[in-house]
Amino acid sequence: MSNRGLLEVIALDAEDAVAAQAGGADRLELVTDMAADGLTPSRATFAEIRAAVDIPLRVMLRLEDGFAAGDIDELVARARELRAEGAEEFVMGFLDAEGHPDLVAVERLVAELDGCRWTFHRAIDRAADRDALRRQLADMPGLDTYLTAGSPKGVDEGIPTLLVEAARTGEPGYEPRILVGGGLRLDHLPELLDAGIDAVHIGGAARPHGWSGPVDAAAVREWRTVLDA
């Protein structure tokens, strides 16, 4: 099991979570409002999902569409509420107007999370300088994953960048795991796996009927099968 690839699935509610776990998901990313690309779910939603499944949950910390932090005090308050409800893993990522990491926002949230593990999400794909961002965040407590497509246009355009970054694993700033998501398809997996990238993140791919329908366990299982092959 130590060599098992990581399959993370977006869940909006407990029904999604149960189906994703049944299909073989290792971890869930919890969000609301996919029209805004995923915002922080309510404390009640987290509690319902936590009661429904026993796999790890990473909770989005994001109040508005885009990659600006917005109201940092509100973000901290939401993080505190979720921590009080039992949340132990999170997802976040903020850029300033020039495309550099918003270190003020990230550092305040990291202090509130107090050692929790977290993912820097696809804000990296919009960064002015991906390498500089990684180096600036290299010593952030708890940062163990980058969710990235390699390009703001998605995995089709981003694969060359993903392969280069995978080859740098272990260098300063490149220790966190690469979690690939954003236009990811099953036919991308062989090349990614060959490069040592074994963590994938799916949202719409787990929903045959689109975001208006629930996660489908069979769709998730197909990804599990390919990832494990």
N, C-alpha and C positions, 0 to 999 in steps of 0.2 A: 504493500500500500504506500510505501514511502516514495515510490516513483510515479504515483498516480498523478495525471494532469489535473489541473484545477478548472472546474466548470462553474462559473458564476452566472446566475440568472437574475434578471430584474423582476422584482415582485412588487405589486401595488397593494395586495391585500392577502388575507390568510388563504383564500382559495388558490391564488397564484402560488403561494409558498408551498402548500401541500402538494400541488401538481409538480412543481419544480423538484422537490425532494424525491417524490415518487419516480421521477424520470432520471434521477441520478445526479442532480446538482450537488456540488460540494458546499456552495455558499450562495447567499442571496444578497443582492443590493436592493435596499428598500428605498423607494421614492414615491412621490405623488406627482400628479400633473405632468404627464409626458408631453403635453402640448408646449411646455416650457423646458423640455429636455430633462425633467426630473428635479423635483424640489423636495425639501425636508418633509417627511410624513409626520402625522400627528403622533403624540405620545400614545394615544389609544390604539392607533393602527399598529404601532410597534408592539405594544403589549399583546394584541390579538395574534400577530404573527409569531411572536416569541412563544406563545402558548400552543401554537399549532404545529410547530416543527422544532427539530433539535439540531439543525445544522447552523453554522455560524451566520450571523447577519451583519452586514455593513450598511450603516444608515447614512443617507445623504445629508450633508449640511450645506444647504443652498436655498436662498430665499427668493431668487428671481432669475429669470432667463438671462443668459450671458455669463460672463466670467468675472464681473465686478462683485466685490464682497457685499456691497450695500450696507445695511445696518449691522455693524459688527456686534454691538451690544445685544441685539436681538438674536444673532447667530449664537453668541455665547449662552444666552438664556435658553435657547432651544437645545443646545448641546447639554446643558446642565439638567434640563428636564429629562432628556433621553437617558442620560447617565443614571439619574435617580430611578428610572424605570428598568434599568438593567442592561442598557446598551453598552457594548464593550468594544465595538469596531465601527469605524466611520469612513466616509468618503467626502473629500472636499478638494478645492483647488481654485485659487483666485489670482487674477492678473490685474495690474494697474493699467492706466490708459495707454502706456507705451508698450504693453505686452510683456512686462517683467513680472515676476512673482510678487504678489502683495504680501510681503513678509509681515507687516503689522497684523493683518487679518489672520494669517496662518499661525503666527506665533501666539496670538491671543487664544485661538482655539486649541492649539496644541497644549498650552498651559492648562486649559479647562479639561482637556481629555486626560491629562495626568497619566501618560504612559500607555493609553490605548493604542492599538494598531490602527493604521489608517492608509487609505489609498489617495494619491493625488490623481484626480480624474483628468478628463480630456482637455482641460485648460492647457496642458502641455502642448497639445496640437495647434494651439493658437499663440503660443509663446513667440516672442521676437527672436529668442535664441534658446533652443532646447537644451543644448549642452550647458549653457550658463545657468539656466534654471535648475538643472540637476545638481550642479555644483553648489549653488546657493542653498539648496534644500538638503544637502548631503548629511548634515548633522542634526536634522530635525528628529526629535524623539518620536518613535512609533511609526514613522513612514517606512512601509515595507513593500509598497506596490505602486506602479504607475499604470493607470488605465489609459491606453493610447491606441490610435489607429495608425500612428506614424505620420499622419497628414490630416489637416482639417477636412479634406475631401473624402476621407475614408481609407479603408485598408487597401483597396485596389491601387491607390496612389502612394500609400504609405509603406508598403512592404520593403522597399529598399532601405528606408530609414530604420525600420524595425530590425532588419537583419544586421545592419551596422551596429545598432545599439546592443543587440543580443551578443555580438562578438566582443563587446566591451564589458560584459558582466564581471563584476568584482572590482572594477576601477572606482575611484572616488566619485560618488554621485550615481553610479550604475549598479550599486548593490541591490536596490529594491527590485522585486520581481516585475517582469513585463507581463501585463494582463491586456490582451488584445481585444478590442471591441470598437465598433463603429463601421457598419457596412461589412462586417465579417460574414463570410460564407464558408460552408463545409469544404469547398474545393481549395480554400486558402490553407487549410490545416496541414497538409503534407509538407509544404515548404517551410511553414513556421516550425513545425515539430522537428524537421531536419536541422533547423538552426538552433534548437534547444529551447524554443519558446513553447511552453506547455501549459499556459494559463489563458483561458478564453472567457469572454463576457458576452452574453447574448440577451437581447431584449425582444425585438420584433421577430427574430428567428424562432423564438419559442412560442409564437402566437400565430398559428395558421390563418386566423380570421382577423388579424390586425390588432391594434391597441384597444379596440372596442370589445375584444373577446379575451378570455382568460388564457393563462399559460396552459399549454397542452403537454401532458406528461410524455406522450409518444414523441413529440418533436424534440423535447429535451433529451430523451433516451437515444435518439439518433445521433445527437452531438456527443453524448457520453460514449457511445459505441465507437465512433470515429476517433475520438480523443484517446481511447484506450487501445485502439488497434495496434 
